[in-house]
Amino acid sequence: MEEPFDEWIIARLEGFREEQEFKKTQPVQEFADQVRQLRLQLGLSVSEFAERYAIPAADIITAELARGVEPSVKMKLTIGMIRCDPRRVAEIVAKARARNA
């Protein structure tokens, strides 16, 4: 039986909190490198990554270019969840899109 979404997301957030400790001081370049590395590991272009995970392509480009702009907590959490389980996050996004279609 599949975990309810709320339990899954809470578990992932807890894991992300432990891993990153929600470091507000994480260097922007370090986050940029993580985003780019994750996207490349998944073998996705910026537009494919944006589509699969429902993240605006402009946000991905901004994050990867590390223009000195601190990424939002939402962006950090989203990338953290994708890093934990990219397949599951893609499934959740697809199910949400199907419900809203």
FIVEXZA-903772 format. One record per residue: residue number from 0; residue in three letters; x, y, z of N, C-alpha, C, CB in turn. Coordinates in pm, 1 decimal, padded with zeros to 6 digits. Each point is the difference from the previous one (the first is absolute). Glycine has a CB too. Layout:
BEGIN
[r NUM "ALA" [X Y Z] [X Y Z] [X Y Z] [X Y Z]]
...
This chain:
BEGIN
[r 0 "MET" [00084.7 -00118.6 00000.0] [-00084.7 00118.6 00000.0] [00088.6 00124.2 00000.0] [-00184.6 -00124.0 00122.5]]
[r 1 "GLU" [00147.2 00222.9 -00201.8] [00077.4 00122.1 -00011.3] [-00014.9 00086.8 00123.7] [-00026.8 -00009.5 -00246.9]]
[r 2 "GLU" [00136.4 00073.0 00285.5] [-00005.6 00095.3 00110.1] [-00088.6 00116.5 -00038.1] [00229.3 -00067.3 00075.8]]
[r 3 "PRO" [-00312.4 00115.2 00015.6] [-00074.1 00122.2 -00030.3] [00098.5 00113.1 -00028.8] [-00193.2 -00075.0 00146.2]]
[r 4 "PHE" [00152.2 00165.3 -00234.5] [00087.7 00108.6 -00042.1] [00053.0 00079.1 00118.5] [-00126.4 00013.5 -00213.4]]
[r 5 "ASP" [00040.1 00021.0 00309.1] [00043.3 00081.7 00114.1] [00112.5 -00067.3 00078.5] [-00230.9 00095.1 00014.4]]
[r 6 "GLU" [00217.2 -00224.7 00008.9] [00104.4 -00071.7 00073.5] [00129.4 -00004.6 -00080.9] [-00175.9 -00138.3 00115.0]]
[r 7 "TRP" [00162.2 00117.1 -00245.5] [00118.1 -00006.0 -00084.9] [00073.5 00133.5 00001.9] [-00112.0 -00171.4 -00145.6]]
[r 8 "ILE" [00037.1 00280.0 00127.8] [00063.1 00131.7 -00006.4] [00064.5 00036.0 00133.0] [-00166.9 00070.7 -00172.3]]
[r 9 "ILE" [00101.7 -00103.3 00282.5] [00056.3 00028.8 00132.6] [00129.4 -00078.4 00019.2] [-00231.1 00043.5 00093.1]]
[r 10 "ALA" [00231.2 -00169.4 -00132.1] [00121.7 -00081.6 00013.3] [00113.7 00059.2 -00083.2] [-00141.0 -00205.3 00039.7]]
[r 11 "ARG" [00110.1 00250.1 -00161.7] [00103.0 00057.9 -00084.7] [00050.1 00132.1 00056.6] [-00103.0 -00111.9 -00197.8]]
[r 12 "LEU" [00012.5 00192.3 00251.2] [00041.5 00127.0 00059.7] [00088.7 -00023.1 00121.6] [-00211.2 00106.3 -00082.2]]
[r 13 "GLU" [00177.8 -00205.8 00162.1] [00083.2 -00031.8 00116.2] [00139.2 -00043.4 -00044.4] [-00204.7 -00067.1 00129.6]]
[r 14 "GLY" [00209.8 -00017.9 -00232.5] [00129.3 -00043.3 -00051.5] [00078.9 00116.1 -00056.6] [-00097.2 -00222.4 -00049.4]]
[r 15 "PHE" [00028.5 00309.7 -00020.8] [00066.7 00117.2 -00056.7] [00048.3 00092.4 00111.0] [-00142.9 -00016.8 -00206.2]]
[r 16 "ARG" [00062.2 00033.7 00309.9] [00038.7 00086.3 00111.6] [00127.0 -00053.9 00065.9] [-00241.8 00064.3 00037.9]]
[r 17 "GLU" [00245.8 -00195.7 -00018.5] [00119.2 -00059.2 00059.5] [00120.6 00017.0 -00091.4] [-00143.6 -00165.1 00121.2]]
[r 18 "GLU" [00122.5 00144.5 -00250.1] [00111.5 00008.2 -00094.0] [00050.9 00143.0 -00015.2] [-00092.8 -00197.6 -00120.5]]
[r 19 "GLN" [00002.8 00290.4 00100.8] [00038.3 00138.2 -00027.4] [-00008.0 00091.2 00121.2] [-00078.1 -00036.3 -00229.1]]
[r 20 "GLU" [00004.2 -00006.8 00330.1] [-00026.1 00081.3 00119.2] [-00051.3 00137.6 -00039.8] [00178.7 -00124.0 00125.6]]
[r 21 "PHE" [-00249.2 00126.2 -00241.3] [-00057.1 00123.6 -00052.5] [00098.9 00115.5 00011.8] [-00228.7 -00081.4 00061.7]]
[r 22 "LYS" [00349.9 00054.1 -00105.9] [00106.6 00100.0 00010.0] [-00032.0 00120.9 -00085.1] [00166.4 -00180.4 00043.0]]
[r 23 "LYS" [-00201.6 00289.4 00021.0] [-00021.2 00123.7 -00074.5] [00134.4 00053.3 -00049.0] [-00206.9 00052.5 00136.5]]
[r 24 "THR" [00312.0 -00097.7 -00074.1] [00131.9 00049.8 -00036.0] [00067.0 -00083.7 -00109.1] [00020.9 00087.5 00231.4]]
[r 25 "GLN" [-00093.6 -00186.1 -00285.5] [00058.3 -00080.8 -00106.8] [00038.3 00093.1 -00114.6] [-00137.8 -00204.5 00066.2]]
[r 26 "PRO" [00260.5 00198.9 -00108.1] [00041.4 00088.2 -00109.0] [-00087.0 -00019.2 -00124.0] [00233.6 -00005.5 00089.2]]
[r 27 "VAL" [-00265.7 00115.3 -00152.1] [-00084.2 -00004.0 -00119.4] [00064.2 -00088.0 -00106.4] [-00088.0 00230.1 00051.5]]
[r 28 "GLN" [00219.1 -00220.6 -00068.0] [00068.8 -00080.6 -00101.5] [-00012.6 -00148.9 00030.6] [00160.8 00188.4 -00039.2]]
[r 29 "GLU" [-00154.6 -00226.3 00164.3] [-00013.8 -00141.2 00038.5] [-00138.1 -00052.4 -00039.4] [00160.7 00034.7 00192.0]]
[r 30 "PHE" [-00263.8 00043.9 -00164.8] [-00135.9 -00040.3 -00037.9] [-00010.8 -00009.3 -00152.4] [-00094.4 00109.6 00208.4]]
[r 31 "ALA" [00150.7 -00012.2 -00277.3] [-00003.2 00000.3 -00146.9] [00063.1 -00127.3 -00054.6] [00010.2 00251.4 -00001.6]]
[r 32 "ASP" [00103.3 -00289.1 00057.8] [00068.3 -00121.4 -00043.8] [-00085.4 -00123.6 00025.9] [00220.3 00110.0 00044.7]]
[r 33 "GLN" [-00289.6 -00113.2 00069.1] [-00086.2 -00114.1 00033.3] [-00115.9 -00012.1 -00098.6] [00061.7 00025.8 00241.9]]
[r 34 "VAL" [-00121.8 00087.4 -00276.3] [-00113.5 -00001.5 -00093.3] [00046.5 -00050.9 -00136.0] [-00109.6 00192.8 00122.5]]
[r 35 "ARG" [00217.4 -00136.4 -00171.9] [00050.9 -00040.3 -00132.0] [00041.4 -00147.4 00000.3] [00078.6 00236.1 -00041.4]]
[r 36 "GLN" [-00007.8 -00278.8 00144.8] [00044.2 -00139.0 00008.2] [-00119.3 -00095.8 00004.1] [00207.7 00075.4 00119.8]]
[r 37 "LEU" [-00309.4 -00041.5 -00043.7] [-00119.9 -00083.1 00008.8] [-00066.8 -00011.5 -00137.5] [-00032.3 00070.0 00241.0]]
[r 38 "ARG" [00013.9 00042.5 -00306.3] [-00063.6 00000.7 -00131.1] [00078.9 -00084.3 -00100.3] [-00092.9 00227.8 00049.2]]
[r 39 "LEU" [00225.0 -00211.8 -00048.1] [00084.3 -00076.2 -00092.8] [00001.2 -00149.1 00033.8] [00141.6 00203.8 -00032.1]]
[r 40 "GLN" [-00142.6 -00237.8 00160.7] [-00005.3 -00141.1 00040.4] [-00127.2 -00066.9 -00050.7] [00135.5 00054.6 00203.6]]
[r 41 "LEU" [-00243.4 00023.6 -00206.2] [-00127.4 -00052.7 -00048.3] [-00007.0 00000.0 -00152.7] [-00108.6 00081.4 00210.0]]
[r 42 "GLY" [00210.4 -00022.9 -00274.2] [00006.3 00001.9 -00145.6] [-00104.6 00089.8 -00063.6] [00089.3 -00228.3 00010.8]]
[r 43 "LEU" [-00122.1 00338.5 00057.8] [-00106.5 00088.0 -00047.1] [00053.3 00137.1 -00040.2] [-00159.5 -00121.6 00147.6]]
[r 44 "SER" [00098.4 00177.8 -00250.8] [00027.5 00139.3 -00034.8] [-00074.1 00088.0 00100.5] [00030.4 -00055.5 -00249.0]]
[r 45 "VAL" [-00003.9 00184.3 00245.1] [-00070.9 00092.0 00089.8] [-00150.0 -00010.0 -00023.9] [00198.3 00156.1 00003.2]]
[r 46 "SER" [-00240.8 -00156.1 -00128.8] [-00143.7 -00004.8 -00028.7] [-00062.6 -00133.1 00041.6] [00038.3 00157.1 -00190.3]]
[r 47 "GLU" [00033.2 -00266.6 00173.5] [-00051.9 -00130.8 00042.5] [-00012.1 -00007.0 00152.1] [00103.3 -00106.6 -00203.2]]
[r 48 "PHE" [-00001.8 00156.4 00273.5] [-00001.6 00002.5 00146.7] [-00116.8 00085.4 00048.5] [00251.3 -00030.8 00007.6]]
[r 49 "ALA" [-00268.1 00147.2 -00070.3] [-00108.6 00091.4 00036.3] [-00135.5 -00066.8 -00018.4] [00142.9 00195.2 -00065.3]]
[r 50 "GLU" [-00160.9 -00260.4 -00046.4] [-00127.2 -00067.1 -00030.0] [-00025.7 -00115.4 00096.9] [00025.4 00063.4 -00241.9]]
[r 51 "ARG" [00074.7 -00146.8 00263.0] [-00018.5 -00118.2 00084.9] [-00034.4 00036.8 00143.4] [00159.5 -00122.3 -00145.1]]
[r 52 "TYR" [-00096.6 00227.5 00196.8] [-00016.5 00032.6 00141.9] [-00081.2 00127.0 00025.9] [00215.8 -00112.6 00037.4]]
[r 53 "ALA" [-00277.8 00166.8 -00142.0] [-00086.9 00117.7 00013.4] [00071.5 00117.3 00067.0] [-00196.4 -00153.5 00012.8]]
[r 54 "ILE" [00317.7 00178.4 -00058.2] [00078.8 00114.0 00046.8] [00018.8 00091.6 -00120.7] [00120.9 -00136.9 00183.0]]
[r 55 "PRO" [-00147.1 00265.0 -00169.4] [00022.8 00088.7 -00114.4] [00145.3 -00008.8 -00049.5] [-00179.4 00154.2 00087.6]]
[r 56 "ALA" [00195.3 -00166.9 -00218.1] [00134.2 -00010.7 -00058.3] [00086.6 00118.8 00039.8] [-00095.0 -00128.7 -00192.9]]
[r 57 "ALA" [00035.0 00246.4 00201.3] [00076.5 00119.7 00039.4] [00058.1 -00015.7 00140.8] [-00147.9 00141.5 -00147.0]]
[r 58 "ASP" [00074.4 -00206.8 00235.9] [00050.2 -00022.6 00136.0] [00119.1 -00095.3 00000.3] [-00230.5 00039.8 00089.0]]
[r 59 "ILE" [00224.4 -00140.1 -00174.8] [00111.0 -00095.7 -00009.5] [00123.5 00070.0 -00055.2] [-00162.0 -00191.0 -00034.4]]
[r 60 "ILE" [00142.7 00268.2 -00070.2] [00112.5 00072.7 -00060.1] [00061.1 00096.3 00101.1] [-00106.9 -00019.3 -00227.2]]
[r 61 "THR" [00023.1 00093.1 00297.9] [00049.0 00094.0 00101.9] [00078.2 -00074.3 00107.0] [-00195.3 00152.0 -00042.9]]
[r 62 "ALA" [00141.0 -00265.4 00088.3] [00068.6 -00078.2 00104.0] [00134.8 -00050.8 -00049.6] [-00222.1 -00067.6 00094.4]]
[r 63 "GLU" [00226.0 00017.7 -00217.1] [00124.7 -00055.8 -00053.3] [00105.8 00106.0 -00028.9] [-00134.4 -00183.1 -00097.2]]
[r 64 "LEU" [00092.0 00302.2 00065.2] [00096.2 00105.6 -00030.8] [00057.2 00065.9 00124.9] [-00122.2 00038.6 -00211.5]]
[r 65 "ALA" [00061.1 -00063.6 00325.4] [00050.1 00052.9 00128.4] [00030.2 00148.2 -00008.7] [00095.5 -00223.5 00052.3]]
[r 66 "ARG" [-00195.5 00300.4 -00085.0] [00018.8 00143.7 -00017.3] [00006.4 00075.9 00132.6] [-00118.0 -00020.1 -00217.0]]
[r 67 "GLY" [00150.5 -00048.1 00322.6] [00008.8 00065.9 00129.5] [-00133.7 00014.7 00069.1] [00195.5 00119.2 -00085.1]]
[r 68 "VAL" [-00299.7 -00171.8 00022.3] [-00133.9 00006.8 00057.4] [-00022.9 -00124.6 00084.7] [-00085.9 00137.5 -00196.1]]
[r 69 "GLU" [00052.9 -00116.3 00321.7] [-00027.9 -00111.9 00090.8] [-00123.4 -00074.3 -00049.4] [00102.7 00124.2 00196.0]]
[r 70 "PRO" [-00093.1 -00256.3 -00218.1] [-00117.8 -00074.7 -00044.3] [-00107.5 -00000.1 00108.6] [00146.0 -00144.6 -00145.8]]
[r 71 "SER" [-00269.7 00140.2 00102.0] [-00111.7 -00001.1 00095.3] [-00000.9 -00131.7 00077.1] [-00134.7 00152.6 -00150.4]]
[r 72 "VAL" [00071.0 -00150.0 00264.8] [-00015.5 -00122.1 00078.8] [-00076.9 -00102.9 -00081.9] [00004.2 00132.0 00216.4]]
[r 73 "LYS" [-00105.6 -00086.5 -00290.5] [-00078.0 -00090.6 -00085.4] [00090.2 -00070.4 -00100.4] [-00201.1 00147.5 00026.7]]
[r 74 "MET" [00291.0 -00072.9 -00088.8] [00091.4 -00059.7 -00098.1] [00093.6 -00099.3 00067.4] [-00012.0 00208.5 -00139.3]]
[r 75 "LYS" [00065.3 -00170.8 00256.0] [00089.6 -00091.1 00072.7] [-00072.3 -00129.2 00037.6] [00127.5 00197.6 00089.2]]
[r 76 "LEU" [-00250.5 -00186.1 -00042.2] [-00077.0 -00118.5 00038.0] [-00031.9 -00086.9 -00121.1] [-00097.6 00128.0 00191.3]]
[r 77 "THR" [00057.8 -00064.8 -00299.4] [-00033.6 -00074.4 -00120.5] [00121.1 -00077.3 -00051.2] [-00173.5 00171.8 -00057.3]]
[r 78 "ILE" [00286.0 -00105.3 00047.6] [00122.0 -00067.6 -00046.8] [00040.3 -00109.4 00098.8] [00076.0 00211.3 -00117.0]]
[r 79 "GLY" [-00089.3 -00184.8 00246.2] [00032.3 -00101.0 00100.9] [-00086.0 -00124.5 -00013.7] [00069.6 00182.5 00152.6]]
[r 80 "MET" [-00198.6 -00163.5 -00178.6] [-00088.7 -00115.3 -00017.2] [00033.1 -00075.8 -00127.2] [-00179.3 00120.3 00124.6]]
[r 81 "ILE" [00210.3 -00049.1 -00230.9] [00038.0 -00066.9 -00124.9] [00127.7 -00080.4 00021.2] [-00108.5 00183.4 -00135.5]]
[r 82 "ARG" [00203.1 -00126.7 00208.3] [00125.2 -00072.4 00028.2] [-00027.9 -00128.7 00077.1] [00125.4 00218.0 00002.9]]
[r 83 "CYS" [-00222.1 -00214.8 00088.7] [-00032.1 -00118.3 00080.7] [-00065.5 -00110.4 -00082.4] [-00026.1 00149.0 00197.2]]
[r 84 "ASP" [-00067.1 -00111.5 -00283.5] [-00074.7 -00101.3 -00075.7] [-00058.2 00062.1 -00126.8] [-00055.0 -00123.6 00213.8]]
[r 85 "PRO" [00137.4 00138.8 -00317.0] [-00045.9 00067.2 -00121.6] [-00119.8 -00067.1 -00066.9] [00232.3 00074.7 -00030.8]]
[r 86 "ARG" [-00234.2 -00206.2 00032.4] [-00110.3 -00072.7 -00063.1] [-00131.9 00028.3 00070.0] [00159.9 -00178.4 -00069.7]]
[r 87 "ARG" [-00158.5 00174.0 00200.6] [-00122.4 00021.7 00078.7] [-00051.4 00143.0 -00017.0] [00077.5 -00172.4 00166.4]]
[r 88 "VAL" [00011.4 00269.4 -00167.0] [-00042.2 00139.0 -00017.7] [-00062.3 00016.7 -00138.1] [00182.3 00080.7 00156.4]]
[r 89 "ALA" [-00122.2 -00140.7 -00258.7] [-00056.5 00007.8 -00135.5] [-00139.0 -00063.5 -00004.7] [00232.5 -00005.8 -00097.0]]
[r 90 "GLU" [-00251.1 -00106.2 00167.4] [-00131.4 -00064.9 00004.8] [-00104.0 00089.8 00067.4] [00113.6 -00223.9 00007.0]]
[r 91 "ILE" [-00075.7 00288.0 00100.6] [-00092.1 00089.2 00071.3] [-00040.6 00117.6 -00088.0] [00104.9 -00066.5 00218.1]]
[r 92 "VAL" [-00008.6 00123.6 -00287.5] [-00029.5 00111.3 -00090.8] [-00094.8 -00046.5 -00110.2] [00225.3 00103.7 00048.6]]
[r 93 "ALA" [-00198.4 -00220.3 -00106.8] [-00085.4 -00054.0 -00107.1] [-00142.0 -00025.1 00049.4] [00201.5 -00105.2 -00104.8]]
[r 94 "LYS" [-00215.7 00050.2 00224.8] [-00132.9 -00025.5 00056.6] [-00074.7 00131.1 00025.9] [00086.6 -00211.9 00104.8]]
[r 95 "ALA" [-00014.3 00311.1 -00055.3] [-00062.8 00130.8 00024.9] [-00047.0 00062.2 -00130.8] [00145.6 00033.2 00202.6]]
[r 96 "ARG" [-00066.0 -00045.4 -00306.8] [-00039.5 00054.3 -00130.9] [-00123.2 -00073.5 -00054.4] [00240.7 00062.5 -00046.3]]
[r 97 "ALA" [-00243.4 -00194.8 00063.6] [-00113.2 -00079.3 -00048.9] [-00129.3 00040.3 00072.5] [00156.9 -00191.7 -00053.1]]
[r 98 "ARG" [-00146.8 00215.3 00183.0] [-00118.3 00042.3 00078.4] [-00049.5 00136.7 -00044.6] [00082.4 -00133.3 00195.2]]
[r 99 "ASN" [00009.8 00220.2 -00234.0] [-00036.3 00137.1 -00037.0] [-00033.3 00017.3 -00147.8] [00144.9 00075.3 00183.7]]
[r 100 "ALA" [-00130.3 -00183.7 -00259.7] [-00025.3 00008.6 -00146.5] [-00148.6 00001.1 -00030.3] [00215.2 -00119.2 -00043.9]]
